[in-house]
Amino acid sequence: MKKKSVNIAIIPARAGSKGIPNKNLQKIGSKNLIEHAIIAALSSSLIDHIIVTSDHPKIISIANNNNVHARLRP
């Protein structure tokens, strides 16, 4: 019996950016950048699990509000 592969998407979203501070929280249209990344991953039929890693509590909160696993990192 052949095992089904499991595909995991990891979205790294640092708060500190040299060019644009809090880049992942900046609005593009009606959503911020991290929400666009999460929505794109959720809409993919190839991805089974999504994990957002960030050092910013607001980004972690956005991931949790979208029912995505989130991990606070240093």
N, C-alpha and C positions, 0 to 999 in steps of 0.2 A: 504494500500500500504506500502510495506516495504522500509525503507530508506537504501540507500547504505552507508556503512561506508567509511570514508575518513581516509587514513593512512598517517601520516606525519613522515618523518625521520629527526631527528635533529642531525647534525654532529658538536659536539663541538671540536674546533681545537685551543687550546692555543698555543701561540708562545713560551712561557717560559716553559721549561721542566728541571727538576733537572738533569736527566740523560743525555739527548741528547738535547742540545740547538737547537731551531727551528726544532724540530723533524718532524713536519708536512710539512716542506719545503724540507726535505732531499729526494734525488732522490733514487728511487727503480726501476731499469731498466731505462726506458726513461721518467717516470713520477714521480712526487713527491708523498708523502704519502697522502696528502689531495686529489689529483686528483684520486688516486686509490679508496679512499672512495666515492668520488662523482660519479665516473663511476660505481661502484658497486651498489650504490643507484639508479642511473638512469636506470640501466639494470634490476632492480627488477620490476616485474609486480605487486607486492603487495603495492608499494609505490606510492602515488598520488602527494605528495608535498615534497620538500627537502629544508631544511633550514640549512645553515652553520653559526655558531656563532664563532667569533674569536676576539682577541685583536690585531691582526696584519693586517695592511692594505694590504700586499701582499696576504695573505690567502683570504681576502675578494675579492680582484681583481681576483684571480683564480676562486672563486665561481661564480662571475659575468660573467667571460669569458665562463663558462660552463652553462650559463643560469639557475643558481640556486640562489634562494633567499639567501641573506647574511645579517647578522646583526653584526655590530661592537659592542663589549661589552667592559666594563672597565677591 
